[in-house]
Amino acid sequence: MDRFAAMEVFVKVVEAGNLSRAATQLGISNATVSTRLQQLEAHLGISLLHRTTRRFGVTEIGLEYYDQCKDILARIDTAEASLDQTVTGLSGSLRVDLPIAMGLFLSPLLVGFSNQHPNLAIRASLTNDVVNLVTNGIDVAVRMDEIDDLDLVARKFHNDPTRYVRRLSFWSVVVNQIPLRN
């Protein structure tokens, strides 16, 4: 039994005044509402509702449990809302390591990306040396040779290094269209 879902159903039933209306508001079937209530009552070992074929009433202990469930669900909603505010867009820091030739060319693209994500601090290092990414705290690295470290996750972009040179003119057009941050 999903206690969280059962608590949501119980709170909605009490607020809606009947099982059918609660089921409609939750977008689930009447049978699911009834099953979740029965599972919750069995789990707790108490009756939360007095039921007849046409109506129901909330028991005294059910009212106490309702107040507590409502508080718990409100706290969960608050916690999730605070996460939504921090996750709207990229934030934090990003360490990027690039070969010098590629970095000089791609740095305007990184500036454009930074403009699109003002809460993301990008720190790029340009080097032709092979550095330990983990030790140096590098999140993303571009390499133009084979990767020897089997612990790294790597993806190959091109098999032909001359394609990179041929594409420079295309990328320079794209780079010139990206506004720089003030």
C-alpha positions as semicolon CSV with decimal commas, in nm:
position;residue;x (nm);y (nm);z (nm)
1;M;0,000;0,000;0,000
2;D;0,120;0,348;-0,087
3;R;0,046;0,532;0,239
4;F;0,100;0,872;0,080
5;A;-0,159;0,800;-0,192
6;A;-0,398;0,654;0,066
7;M;-0,363;0,965;0,283
8;E;-0,435;1,185;-0,020
9;V;-0,748;0,983;-0,094
10;F;-0,867;1,001;0,267
11;V;-0,817;1,379;0,285
12;K;-0,993;1,429;-0,049
13;V;-1,289;1,210;0,059
14;V;-1,336;1,410;0,379
15;E;-1,312;1,741;0,191
16;A;-1,531;1,635;-0,102
17;G;-1,805;1,491;0,120
18;N;-1,844;1,169;-0,078
19;L;-1,636;0,898;-0,241
20;S;-1,758;0,955;-0,594
21;R;-1,676;1,329;-0,595
22;A;-1,334;1,256;-0,442
23;A;-1,267;0,995;-0,714
24;T;-1,357;1,247;-0,984
25;Q;-1,135;1,518;-0,833
26;L;-0,843;1,275;-0,800
27;G;-0,895;1,130;-1,149
28;I;-0,928;0,772;-1,023
29;S;-1,213;0,521;-1,006
30;N;-1,459;0,486;-0,719
31;A;-1,329;0,134;-0,665
32;T;-0,973;0,264;-0,625
33;V;-1,089;0,521;-0,369
34;S;-1,273;0,254;-0,174
35;T;-0,978;0,011;-0,192
36;R;-0,727;0,272;-0,074
37;L;-0,950;0,370;0,218
38;Q;-0,993;0,005;0,319
39;Q;-0,617;-0,054;0,294
40;L;-0,545;0,255;0,504
41;E;-0,795;0,154;0,772
42;A;-0,653;-0,200;0,775
43;H;-0,299;-0,065;0,805
44;L;-0,395;0,166;1,092
45;G;-0,625;-0,090;1,255
46;I;-0,903;0,167;1,301
47;S;-1,214;0,290;1,123
48;L;-1,169;0,637;0,982
49;L;-1,520;0,659;0,835
50;H;-1,868;0,535;0,929
51;R;-2,013;0,411;0,599
52;T;-2,364;0,331;0,488
53;T;-2,480;0,259;0,135
54;R;-2,574;0,624;0,078
55;R;-2,349;0,834;0,301
56;F;-2,055;0,836;0,535
57;G;-1,939;1,020;0,842
58;V;-1,591;1,076;0,978
59;T;-1,512;0,907;1,311
60;E;-1,364;1,110;1,593
61;I;-1,024;0,949;1,546
62;G;-1,072;0,995;1,171
63;L;-1,102;1,372;1,223
64;E;-0,779;1,375;1,423
65;Y;-0,606;1,170;1,155
66;Y;-0,751;1,399;0,885
67;D;-0,594;1,706;1,050
68;Q;-0,256;1,534;1,072
69;C;-0,273;1,406;0,713
70;K;-0,369;1,749;0,585
71;D;-0,068;1,900;0,766
72;I;0,168;1,633;0,630
73;L;0,042;1,676;0,273
74;A;0,072;2,056;0,302
75;R;0,433;2,019;0,417
76;I;0,509;1,791;0,124
77;D;0,353;2,044;-0,116
78;T;0,564;2,320;0,040
79;A;0,882;2,112;0,008
80;E;0,808;2,033;-0,357
81;A;0,725;2,396;-0,435
82;S;1,058;2,509;-0,291
83;L;1,234;2,259;-0,518
84;D;1,046;2,388;-0,821
85;Q;1,180;2,739;-0,753
86;T;1,541;2,618;-0,739
87;V;1,518;2,389;-1,042
88;T;1,379;2,643;-1,289
89;G;1,680;2,655;-1,516
90;L;2,033;2,539;-1,470
91;S;2,218;2,657;-1,163
92;G;2,539;2,585;-0,977
93;S;2,879;2,550;-1,136
94;L;3,009;2,368;-1,442
95;R;3,379;2,297;-1,498
96;V;3,469;2,239;-1,863
97;D;3,807;2,129;-1,998
98;L;3,886;2,176;-2,368
99;P;4,189;2,142;-2,596
100;I;4,335;2,487;-2,665
101;A;4,245;2,499;-3,036
102;M;3,889;2,387;-2,976
103;G;3,847;2,601;-2,663
104;L;3,942;2,922;-2,838
105;F;3,680;2,846;-3,097
106;L;3,408;2,724;-2,859
107;S;3,448;2,989;-2,589
108;P;3,193;3,224;-2,755
109;L;2,945;2,934;-2,753
110;L;3,009;2,887;-2,382
111;V;2,945;3,258;-2,328
112;G;2,616;3,225;-2,517
113;F;2,521;2,921;-2,310
114;S;2,607;3,116;-1,996
115;N;2,382;3,402;-2,111
116;Q;2,094;3,157;-2,146
117;H;2,156;3,020;-1,795
118;P;2,256;3,314;-1,571
119;N;2,245;3,101;-1,254
120;L;2,509;2,865;-1,393
121;A;2,874;2,959;-1,334
122;I;3,086;2,813;-1,613
123;R;3,459;2,777;-1,562
124;A;3,655;2,661;-1,866
125;S;4,014;2,548;-1,872
126;L;4,210;2,519;-2,195
127;T;4,491;2,268;-2,209
128;N;4,634;2,008;-2,443
129;D;4,759;1,807;-2,144
130;V;4,565;1,504;-2,030
131;V;4,450;1,588;-1,679
132;N;4,271;1,375;-1,421
133;L;3,910;1,492;-1,448
134;V;3,801;1,362;-1,110
135;T;4,098;1,501;-0,917
136;N;4,062;1,841;-1,085
137;G;3,684;1,855;-1,036
138;I;3,608;1,877;-1,407
139;D;3,248;1,800;-1,504
140;V;3,283;1,788;-1,883
141;A;3,589;1,747;-2,103
142;V;3,636;1,737;-2,478
143;R;3,927;1,531;-2,605
144;M;4,064;1,486;-2,954
145;D;4,236;1,154;-2,886
146;E;4,155;0,814;-2,739
147;I;4,039;0,789;-2,378
148;D;4,250;0,548;-2,172
149;D;4,065;0,585;-1,841
150;L;3,799;0,313;-1,835
151;D;3,624;0,475;-1,538
152;L;3,514;0,771;-1,751
153;V;3,198;0,788;-1,958
154;A;3,293;0,897;-2,309
155;R;3,105;0,960;-2,632
156;K;3,267;0,988;-2,973
157;F;3,154;1,285;-3,181
158;H;3,356;1,239;-3,499
159;N;3,579;0,977;-3,655
160;D;3,736;1,223;-3,899
161;P;3,927;1,511;-3,734
162;T;3,927;1,707;-4,063
163;R;3,548;1,741;-4,035
164;Y;3,607;1,966;-3,735
165;V;3,814;2,206;-3,947
166;R;3,561;2,203;-4,231
167;R;3,282;2,296;-3,987
168;L;3,457;2,603;-3,846
169;S;3,298;2,838;-4,098
170;F;2,950;2,711;-4,008
171;W;3,013;2,754;-3,633
172;S;3,157;3,102;-3,674
173;V;2,823;3,207;-3,827
174;V;2,637;3,056;-3,530
175;V;2,874;3,211;-3,275
176;N;2,830;3,559;-3,421
177;Q;2,454;3,532;-3,370
178;I;2,477;3,467;-2,993
179;P;2,442;3,785;-2,783
180;L;2,705;3,836;-2,514
181;R;2,609;3,897;-2,150
182;N;2,651;4,255;-2,024
